Amino acid sequence: MRRYLQHFLTATLLFLMQYGVATAYTVELTREEVQTAVAAYFPVKHISPFVMLTAHNPRVLLEQKTGRIGLEFSVLANMPGVLTGEGRGLIDGDLEYRYKTGEFYLRDPKIKSLKLYDVPAEITATVKRALQQLMRQSLPVILVYKLQDSDLKQKMAKRVLTSVEVRHGKLLLELSMPVLGLVD
């Protein structure tokens, strides 16, 4: 009987593997974990003859409605001989998964808003364009998380990103995983 059960389990496992049956594996990242990863990229500075910009003090925003990652940050803009202004900006970006390396990146950061205190709107618009260029050059990709090869489930789950969702203040990354990953 034991031998029969062993053959049955082996045949079932081979059948499931043959038809590509997979299960999901979810990586949960808290806002604080994402914050720690992103903070390593700041401050970002740009110095030219016309403007000096510093983006610093980023704060990660996980948007449940859109499922996107945002970064709110402080800005210091100095136009020599013209003005110095401080304010806050907001970046939004797409999450990109690179299955070969198991890495998640915030890609193509775009400035959604910029508010400089006590600075005229036309100068704020000029600073916003310069800041967008700075972000394109300095933050083209921000590493948010890397699957750990030391964790067997994470190593096996590197194949396909199924979904990205923000729920209850956490970033949930769901990956498909071969049925073999069910064995602990």
SELO-496281 format. One line per field, with one value per residue: residue number from 1; z, x, y of N, C-alpha, C, O in turn. Coordinates in nm, 3 decimals, m for minus. Atoms other than C-alpha are relative to their C-alpha. Layout:
N
nr NUM	... $
n.Z Z	... $
n.X X	... $
n.Y Y	... $
ca.Z Z	... $
ca.X X	... $
ca.Y Y	... $
c.Z Z	... $
c.X X	... $
c.Y Y	... $
o.Z Z	... $
o.X X	... $
o.Y Y	... $
***
This chain:
184
nr 1	2	3	4	5	6	7	8	9	10	11	12	13	14	15	16	17	18	19	20	21	22	23	24	25	26	27	28	29	30	31	32	33	34	35	36	37	38	39	40	41	42	43	44	45	46	47	48	49	50	51	52	53	54	55	56	57	58	59	60	61	62	63	64	65	66	67	68	69	70	71	72	73	74	75	76	77	78	79	80	81	82	83	84	85	86	87	88	89	90	91	92	93	94	95	96	97	98	99	100	101	102	103	104	105	106	107	108	109	110	111	112	113	114	115	116	117	118	119	120	121	122	123	124	125	126	127	128	129	130	131	132	133	134	135	136	137	138	139	140	141	142	143	144	145	146	147	148	149	150	151	152	153	154	155	156	157	158	159	160	161	162	163	164	165	166	167	168	169	170	171	172	173	174	175	176	177	178	179	180	181	182	183	184 $
n.Z 0.000	m0.010	0.131	0.088	m0.035	0.046	0.147	0.028	m0.026	0.103	0.125	m0.014	0.007	0.140	0.077	m0.030	0.059	0.145	0.045	m0.043	m0.110	m0.088	m0.111	m0.018	m0.115	m0.020	m0.081	m0.063	m0.042	m0.072	0.047	m0.060	0.076	0.128	m0.038	m0.024	0.130	0.080	m0.066	0.039	0.124	m0.028	0.080	0.142	0.022	0.135	m0.002	0.130	m0.018	m0.016	m0.111	m0.086	m0.055	m0.090	m0.043	m0.118	m0.094	0.068	m0.079	0.090	m0.005	0.067	0.038	0.011	0.114	0.128	m0.010	0.042	m0.103	0.013	m0.091	m0.032	m0.041	m0.018	0.109	m0.020	0.131	m0.012	0.127	m0.048	0.032	0.026	m0.118	m0.062	m0.041	m0.056	0.018	0.002	0.130	0.001	0.114	0.018	0.095	0.025	m0.059	0.103	m0.056	0.086	m0.049	0.001	m0.122	m0.113	m0.055	0.026	0.013	0.029	0.130	0.066	m0.095	0.057	m0.100	0.007	m0.051	m0.063	m0.064	m0.062	m0.082	0.028	0.129	0.106	0.076	0.120	m0.044	m0.045	0.121	0.048	m0.094	0.019	0.120	m0.036	m0.096	0.076	0.069	m0.104	m0.039	0.112	0.003	m0.126	m0.054	0.106	m0.065	m0.143	m0.047	m0.110	m0.071	0.075	m0.055	m0.063	0.044	m0.118	m0.034	0.108	0.063	0.080	0.113	0.098	0.045	0.087	0.139	0.059	m0.087	0.034	m0.029	m0.100	m0.064	m0.127	m0.086	m0.144	m0.023	0.040	0.141	0.018	0.129	0.017	0.104	0.018	m0.048	0.034	m0.106	m0.090	m0.107	m0.110	m0.099	m0.092 $
n.X 0.082	m0.089	m0.063	0.105	0.018	m0.118	0.011	0.110	m0.046	m0.100	0.073	0.077	m0.096	m0.046	0.112	0.013	m0.115	0.012	0.099	m0.039	0.080	m0.081	0.070	m0.047	m0.083	0.014	m0.098	0.061	m0.097	0.060	m0.042	m0.131	m0.101	m0.018	m0.062	m0.143	m0.065	0.003	m0.078	m0.141	m0.023	0.010	0.049	m0.035	m0.040	m0.032	m0.060	m0.032	m0.019	0.127	0.082	m0.049	0.115	m0.023	0.119	m0.041	0.104	0.113	0.098	0.071	0.145	0.057	0.135	0.086	0.092	m0.069	m0.099	m0.129	m0.089	m0.033	m0.101	0.008	m0.135	m0.028	m0.078	m0.067	m0.038	m0.074	m0.036	m0.091	0.035	0.144	0.077	m0.017	0.132	0.016	0.135	0.020	0.034	0.055	m0.039	0.078	m0.070	0.048	m0.081	m0.048	m0.058	m0.100	0.004	m0.131	m0.072	0.094	m0.003	0.112	m0.048	0.089	m0.052	0.049	0.063	0.053	0.046	0.145	0.028	m0.110	0.043	m0.108	0.062	m0.035	m0.069	0.099	0.038	m0.084	m0.130	0.027	0.008	m0.138	m0.065	0.061	m0.062	m0.137	0.009	0.038	m0.122	m0.087	0.053	m0.026	m0.142	m0.050	0.083	0.073	0.056	m0.026	0.020	0.094	m0.011	m0.062	0.031	m0.117	m0.034	m0.015	0.135	0.036	0.124	m0.027	m0.084	0.085	0.105	m0.057	0.045	0.098	0.074	0.141	0.069	m0.052	0.116	m0.021	0.114	m0.023	m0.130	m0.110	m0.016	0.010	m0.054	0.039	m0.076	0.041	m0.106	0.026	0.062	m0.102	m0.017	0.092	m0.069	m0.080 $
n.Y m0.119	m0.115	m0.016	m0.050	m0.141	m0.072	m0.011	m0.091	m0.136	m0.034	m0.021	m0.124	m0.110	m0.010	m0.051	m0.143	m0.069	0.006	m0.097	m0.135	m0.049	m0.085	m0.064	m0.137	m0.032	m0.143	m0.072	m0.117	m0.101	m0.112	m0.131	m0.026	0.075	m0.071	m0.128	0.024	0.023	m0.122	m0.106	0.012	m0.075	m0.142	m0.111	m0.011	m0.140	m0.047	m0.134	m0.057	m0.144	m0.071	0.047	0.107	0.070	0.113	0.074	0.077	0.039	0.065	0.074	0.092	0.004	0.117	m0.039	0.118	m0.014	0.018	0.106	m0.054	m0.052	m0.140	m0.053	m0.141	m0.040	m0.143	m0.059	m0.128	m0.053	m0.125	m0.063	m0.105	m0.137	m0.016	0.040	0.130	0.046	0.133	0.051	0.145	0.057	0.135	0.084	0.122	0.086	0.136	0.106	0.092	0.122	0.065	0.138	0.066	m0.036	m0.002	m0.135	m0.089	m0.137	m0.112	m0.040	m0.120	m0.093	m0.124	m0.094	m0.023	m0.134	m0.073	m0.124	m0.077	m0.103	m0.140	m0.009	m0.019	0.120	0.019	0.050	0.137	0.083	0.018	0.091	0.132	0.060	0.036	0.109	0.121	0.045	0.055	0.130	0.093	0.033	0.054	0.108	0.070	0.118	0.009	0.137	0.003	0.129	0.110	0.132	0.058	0.135	0.085	0.047	0.092	m0.043	m0.120	0.040	0.068	m0.091	m0.102	0.013	m0.091	m0.091	0.012	m0.126	m0.093	m0.060	m0.067	0.029	m0.019	m0.062	0.087	0.028	0.144	0.044	0.140	0.068	0.139	0.087	0.139	0.079	0.051	m0.096	0.028	0.082	m0.084 $
ca.Z 0.000	0.089	m0.245	m0.428	m0.243	m0.327	m0.700	m0.693	m0.537	m0.784	m1.080	m0.951	m0.905	m1.257	m1.399	m1.225	m1.343	m1.702	m1.727	m1.568	m1.265	m1.042	m0.718	m0.607	m0.372	m0.223	m0.096	0.153	0.196	0.456	0.379	0.615	0.419	0.091	0.264	0.373	0.018	m0.142	0.114	m0.004	m0.332	m0.164	m0.146	m0.520	m0.630	m0.952	m0.998	m1.312	m1.374	m1.360	m1.085	m0.792	m0.691	m0.401	m0.349	m0.004	0.278	0.069	0.214	0.046	m0.033	m0.113	m0.301	m0.246	m0.516	m0.795	m0.665	m0.743	m0.543	m0.484	m0.323	m0.152	m0.097	0.013	m0.247	m0.217	m0.531	m0.563	m0.869	m0.798	m0.785	m0.837	m0.547	m0.312	m0.253	m0.052	m0.095	m0.147	m0.455	m0.545	m0.775	m0.912	m1.093	m1.235	m1.066	m1.294	m1.220	m1.366	m1.334	m1.418	m1.113	m0.898	m0.854	m0.831	m0.949	m0.937	m1.300	m1.489	m1.197	m1.298	m1.099	m1.027	m0.828	m0.702	m0.458	m0.381	m0.099	m0.176	m0.534	m0.841	m1.055	m1.367	m1.173	m1.010	m1.360	m1.465	m1.151	m1.211	m1.563	m1.426	m1.142	m1.385	m1.586	m1.266	m1.171	m1.518	m1.491	m1.125	m1.051	m1.371	m1.163	m0.788	m0.646	m0.419	m0.336	m0.441	m0.396	m0.174	m0.324	0.029	0.066	m0.137	m0.198	m0.315	m0.535	m0.702	m0.735	m0.961	m1.276	m1.328	m1.157	m1.147	m0.978	m0.775	m0.521	m0.234	0.052	0.418	0.388	0.238	m0.109	m0.215	m0.495	m0.618	m0.819	m0.978	m0.843	m0.963	m0.764	m0.617	m0.408	m0.197	m0.017	0.291 $
ca.X 0.000	0.282	0.452	0.122	0.077	0.432	0.377	0.045	0.202	0.492	0.254	0.034	0.335	0.462	0.115	0.093	0.442	0.366	0.064	0.240	0.015	0.140	0.049	0.089	0.351	0.300	0.574	0.440	0.640	0.549	0.572	0.872	1.058	0.999	1.095	1.430	1.508	1.415	1.590	1.928	1.884	1.845	1.949	1.959	2.143	2.177	2.408	2.418	2.502	2.131	1.984	2.088	1.835	1.829	1.558	1.575	1.373	1.162	0.846	0.694	0.324	0.143	m0.176	m0.444	m0.678	m0.418	m0.180	0.111	0.409	0.458	0.739	0.682	1.004	1.142	1.292	1.544	1.582	1.838	1.857	2.167	2.086	1.714	1.568	1.588	1.279	1.177	0.882	0.748	0.720	0.550	0.689	0.487	0.631	0.559	0.675	0.885	0.979	1.294	1.245	1.605	1.736	1.420	1.433	1.151	1.220	1.034	1.073	1.031	0.968	0.750	0.679	0.308	0.319	0.560	0.485	0.754	0.657	0.660	0.782	0.592	0.414	0.628	0.949	0.796	0.719	1.083	1.209	0.964	1.106	1.461	1.361	1.195	1.516	1.713	1.483	1.517	1.895	1.942	1.653	1.580	1.528	1.501	1.551	1.252	1.301	1.503	1.383	1.623	1.796	1.850	1.470	1.365	1.011	1.137	1.399	1.135	0.890	1.121	0.940	0.636	0.494	0.119	0.002	0.102	m0.144	m0.146	m0.366	m0.381	m0.063	0.143	0.280	0.177	0.378	0.217	0.431	0.339	0.536	0.574	0.382	0.710	0.715	0.434	0.678	0.823 $
ca.Y 0.000	0.239	0.180	0.242	0.575	0.679	0.604	0.790	1.101	1.093	1.058	1.342	1.569	1.492	1.558	1.896	1.991	1.886	2.116	2.411	2.433	2.711	2.875	3.232	3.366	3.711	3.939	4.195	4.514	4.772	5.142	5.157	4.885	5.069	5.396	5.251	5.133	5.465	5.688	5.557	5.751	6.090	6.370	6.437	6.752	6.947	7.244	7.455	7.822	7.908	7.693	7.478	7.214	6.973	6.712	6.555	6.403	6.161	6.010	5.703	5.711	5.387	5.472	5.208	5.348	5.346	5.078	5.308	5.426	5.795	5.991	6.319	6.516	6.851	7.083	7.361	7.575	7.852	8.076	8.289	8.658	8.590	8.392	8.101	7.891	7.592	7.364	7.012	6.795	6.470	6.199	5.911	5.610	5.267	4.949	4.730	4.369	4.212	3.838	3.742	3.924	3.917	4.295	4.548	4.902	5.231	5.329	5.654	5.893	6.186	6.498	6.515	6.836	7.099	7.379	7.635	7.869	8.243	8.187	8.316	8.054	8.116	8.056	7.747	7.614	7.669	7.494	7.207	7.149	7.151	6.920	6.675	6.663	6.604	6.315	6.159	6.173	6.085	5.849	5.659	5.347	5.310	4.961	4.898	4.529	4.225	3.869	3.677	3.371	3.243	3.199	2.892	3.022	3.360	3.196	2.978	3.268	3.469	3.361	3.583	3.891	3.837	4.157	4.461	4.591	4.836	4.723	4.828	5.037	4.755	4.690	4.338	4.177	3.855	3.617	3.285	2.995	2.634	2.374	2.249	2.567	2.424	2.198	2.369 $
c.Z 0.000	m0.136	m0.102	0.024	m0.051	m0.152	m0.038	0.020	m0.104	m0.133	0.003	m0.012	m0.143	m0.089	0.019	m0.063	m0.151	m0.051	0.058	0.111	0.094	0.112	0.016	0.126	0.012	0.092	0.055	0.047	0.070	m0.060	0.054	m0.074	m0.134	0.026	0.018	m0.132	m0.080	0.059	m0.040	m0.125	0.020	0.097	m0.145	m0.024	m0.147	0.013	m0.143	0.021	0.033	0.121	0.077	0.066	0.092	0.035	0.114	0.084	m0.068	0.100	m0.097	0.026	m0.076	m0.024	m0.023	m0.123	m0.133	0.002	m0.036	0.121	m0.029	0.100	0.017	0.053	0.017	m0.114	0.048	m0.138	0.021	m0.141	0.038	m0.051	m0.023	0.123	0.053	0.049	0.053	m0.023	0.005	m0.142	0.016	m0.130	m0.001	m0.102	m0.014	0.072	m0.111	0.068	m0.103	0.052	0.004	0.128	0.124	0.066	m0.043	0.001	m0.015	m0.124	m0.048	0.096	m0.069	0.112	m0.022	0.050	0.062	0.054	0.066	0.073	m0.035	m0.127	m0.108	m0.085	m0.121	0.037	0.051	m0.119	m0.058	0.090	m0.018	m0.121	0.032	0.096	m0.070	m0.073	0.099	0.039	m0.110	m0.002	0.125	0.052	m0.111	0.050	0.146	0.042	0.125	0.081	m0.091	0.070	0.048	m0.049	0.117	0.048	m0.117	m0.071	m0.087	m0.122	m0.110	m0.059	m0.098	m0.140	m0.051	0.108	m0.046	0.024	0.104	0.059	0.128	0.083	0.146	0.029	m0.035	m0.152	m0.014	m0.142	m0.013	m0.121	m0.018	0.034	m0.040	0.121	0.099	0.118	0.117	0.112	0.087	0.044 $
c.X 0.087	0.065	m0.099	m0.020	0.117	m0.005	m0.110	0.043	0.101	m0.069	m0.080	0.091	0.049	m0.111	m0.015	0.113	m0.014	m0.095	0.022	m0.087	0.090	m0.088	0.059	0.084	m0.004	0.109	m0.071	0.110	m0.075	0.050	0.140	0.111	0.028	0.071	0.151	0.074	0.012	0.090	0.147	0.033	0.000	0.108	0.050	0.028	0.030	0.055	0.032	0.021	m0.129	m0.082	0.073	m0.122	0.045	m0.137	0.045	m0.121	m0.121	m0.090	m0.083	m0.150	m0.046	m0.147	m0.087	m0.090	0.068	0.099	0.140	0.080	0.028	0.108	m0.024	0.138	0.009	0.090	0.062	0.048	0.067	0.035	0.086	m0.038	m0.148	m0.081	0.046	m0.138	0.004	m0.142	m0.004	m0.039	m0.053	0.039	m0.091	0.076	m0.065	0.091	0.034	0.065	0.095	0.020	0.137	0.078	m0.090	m0.008	m0.122	0.051	m0.115	0.060	m0.067	m0.071	m0.042	m0.050	m0.149	m0.035	0.127	m0.056	0.121	m0.065	0.055	0.083	m0.108	m0.020	0.090	0.139	m0.016	m0.006	0.138	0.075	m0.055	0.060	0.143	0.002	m0.039	0.120	0.097	m0.047	0.023	0.146	0.045	m0.078	m0.071	m0.062	0.043	m0.029	m0.088	0.016	0.067	m0.036	0.130	0.023	0.014	m0.135	m0.049	m0.127	0.022	0.084	m0.084	m0.104	0.050	m0.060	m0.088	m0.067	m0.145	m0.074	0.076	m0.121	0.044	m0.126	0.042	0.141	0.119	0.002	0.003	0.043	m0.033	0.073	m0.058	0.120	m0.034	m0.054	0.101	0.022	m0.093	0.066	0.086	0.124 $
c.Y 0.127	0.029	0.057	0.150	0.084	0.018	0.098	0.146	0.047	0.028	0.129	0.121	0.020	0.056	0.151	0.079	0.008	0.108	0.139	0.057	0.079	0.053	0.139	0.012	0.151	0.052	0.123	0.094	0.113	0.131	0.031	m0.075	0.068	0.133	m0.016	m0.020	0.128	0.108	m0.003	0.082	0.151	0.043	m0.008	0.147	0.026	0.141	0.040	0.149	0.074	m0.042	m0.110	m0.063	m0.112	m0.058	m0.090	m0.036	m0.066	m0.072	m0.083	0.007	m0.124	0.030	m0.123	0.007	m0.032	m0.116	0.046	0.048	0.146	0.038	0.148	0.040	0.150	0.047	0.130	0.044	0.135	0.046	0.120	0.140	0.024	m0.034	m0.135	m0.041	m0.141	m0.046	m0.151	m0.041	m0.140	m0.069	m0.121	m0.084	m0.136	m0.099	m0.098	m0.120	m0.060	m0.142	m0.068	0.027	m0.001	0.136	0.081	0.143	0.098	0.064	0.129	0.096	0.129	0.089	0.027	0.140	0.058	0.130	0.063	0.116	0.138	0.016	0.015	m0.126	m0.024	m0.052	m0.143	m0.093	m0.028	m0.099	m0.142	m0.071	m0.045	m0.119	m0.131	m0.055	m0.064	m0.140	m0.103	m0.044	m0.075	m0.120	m0.077	m0.130	m0.001	m0.143	0.003	m0.128	m0.101	m0.131	m0.064	m0.143	m0.096	m0.056	m0.085	0.045	0.123	m0.034	m0.065	0.094	0.105	0.002	0.114	0.086	m0.003	0.131	0.081	0.070	0.068	m0.024	0.014	0.052	m0.086	m0.015	m0.152	m0.036	m0.148	m0.057	m0.139	m0.085	m0.142	m0.074	m0.054	0.094	m0.023	m0.077	0.090	m0.074 $
o.Z m0.071	m0.177	m0.185	m0.072	m0.100	m0.202	m0.133	m0.065	m0.148	m0.200	m0.097	m0.080	m0.189	m0.178	m0.077	m0.115	m0.211	m0.156	0.049	0.122	0.129	0.106	m0.041	0.225	m0.085	0.201	m0.022	0.123	0.016	m0.132	m0.016	m0.090	m0.176	m0.051	m0.030	m0.149	m0.143	m0.015	m0.035	m0.149	m0.074	0.175	m0.175	0.013	m0.220	0.076	m0.214	0.132	0.090	0.176	0.019	0.133	0.066	0.084	0.100	0.054	m0.055	0.203	m0.187	0.140	m0.192	0.070	m0.120	m0.188	m0.218	m0.104	m0.063	0.231	m0.142	0.203	m0.080	0.129	m0.035	m0.166	0.116	m0.202	0.093	m0.212	0.081	m0.170	m0.039	0.175	m0.014	0.115	0.012	m0.039	0.056	m0.214	0.122	m0.239	0.105	m0.194	0.066	0.091	m0.181	0.164	m0.219	0.150	0.087	0.175	0.236	0.187	m0.156	0.096	m0.076	m0.121	m0.017	0.078	m0.142	0.208	m0.127	0.001	0.107	m0.019	0.161	0.013	m0.048	m0.133	m0.107	m0.101	m0.149	m0.038	0.029	m0.113	m0.102	0.040	m0.010	m0.114	m0.008	0.085	m0.035	m0.077	0.069	0.052	m0.081	m0.033	0.116	0.122	m0.102	0.004	0.179	0.026	0.226	0.204	m0.213	0.190	m0.016	m0.035	0.100	0.125	m0.227	m0.194	m0.198	m0.229	m0.228	m0.170	m0.137	m0.215	m0.142	0.208	m0.161	m0.059	0.181	m0.015	0.196	0.042	0.187	0.124	0.005	m0.218	0.042	m0.239	0.059	m0.231	0.078	0.013	m0.029	0.236	0.214	0.223	0.221	0.225	0.035	0.122 $
o.X 0.058	0.076	m0.062	m0.029	0.097	0.027	m0.095	0.014	0.098	m0.036	m0.084	0.057	0.058	m0.084	m0.030	0.091	0.021	m0.069	m0.066	m0.100	0.200	m0.211	0.163	0.062	0.023	0.131	m0.124	0.199	m0.172	0.150	0.221	0.220	0.143	0.158	0.228	0.185	0.116	0.154	0.214	0.150	0.027	0.153	0.153	m0.051	0.078	m0.006	0.103	m0.003	m0.125	m0.158	0.142	m0.200	0.144	m0.225	0.140	m0.233	m0.233	m0.046	m0.147	m0.195	m0.009	m0.226	m0.068	m0.113	0.010	0.139	0.227	0.027	0.061	0.124	m0.020	0.199	m0.073	0.172	m0.003	0.127	0.017	0.109	0.033	m0.059	m0.190	m0.154	0.118	m0.207	0.085	m0.233	0.087	m0.106	m0.038	0.013	m0.130	0.137	m0.150	0.209	m0.054	0.141	0.059	0.090	0.158	0.153	m0.041	m0.030	m0.171	0.117	m0.217	0.170	m0.183	m0.189	0.035	m0.111	m0.190	m0.129	0.215	m0.120	0.176	m0.143	0.176	0.172	m0.206	0.072	0.124	0.198	0.072	0.047	0.165	0.145	0.021	0.090	0.184	0.088	0.013	0.141	0.159	0.035	0.055	0.175	0.124	m0.021	m0.192	m0.169	0.159	m0.142	m0.050	0.009	0.053	m0.018	0.234	m0.066	0.003	m0.138	m0.068	m0.132	m0.030	0.063	m0.063	m0.152	m0.027	m0.034	m0.049	m0.116	m0.175	m0.153	0.156	m0.205	0.137	m0.237	0.145	0.206	0.231	m0.102	0.090	m0.018	0.022	0.069	m0.107	0.235	m0.150	m0.029	0.067	0.070	m0.078	0.018	0.171	0.203 $
o.Y 0.223	0.144	0.140	0.227	0.195	0.126	0.176	0.230	0.162	0.125	0.201	0.218	0.134	0.136	0.225	0.188	0.110	0.168	0.225	0.179	0.034	0.050	0.170	m0.058	0.222	0.000	0.203	0.055	0.167	0.134	0.092	m0.021	0.078	0.174	0.067	0.031	0.153	0.183	0.100	0.112	0.226	m0.041	m0.069	0.234	m0.062	0.228	m0.030	0.199	0.184	0.038	m0.193	0.005	m0.180	0.012	m0.166	0.006	m0.017	m0.121	m0.029	0.007	m0.142	0.037	m0.196	m0.094	m0.099	m0.165	m0.037	0.066	0.182	m0.028	0.225	m0.035	0.225	m0.028	0.210	m0.025	0.221	m0.022	0.222	0.162	0.138	0.051	m0.210	0.036	m0.224	0.036	m0.216	0.032	m0.202	m0.018	m0.173	m0.030	m0.175	m0.072	m0.147	m0.104	m0.076	m0.166	m0.156	m0.058	0.005	0.144	0.069	0.186	0.066	0.118	0.156	0.124	0.190	0.042	0.074	0.202	m0.014	0.206	0.007	0.191	0.156	0.101	m0.059	m0.207	m0.139	m0.130	m0.227	m0.204	m0.139	m0.187	m0.239	m0.190	m0.155	m0.207	m0.237	m0.176	m0.166	m0.231	m0.218	m0.159	m0.170	m0.205	m0.098	m0.171	0.022	m0.190	0.061	m0.125	m0.095	m0.147	m0.051	m0.228	m0.217	m0.152	m0.033	0.041	0.132	0.022	m0.039	0.070	0.193	0.096	0.186	0.035	0.029	0.175	0.028	0.122	0.024	0.011	m0.039	0.008	m0.056	m0.006	m0.218	0.009	m0.231	m0.002	m0.199	m0.047	m0.182	m0.037	m0.078	0.051	0.041	m0.076	0.162	m0.020 $
***
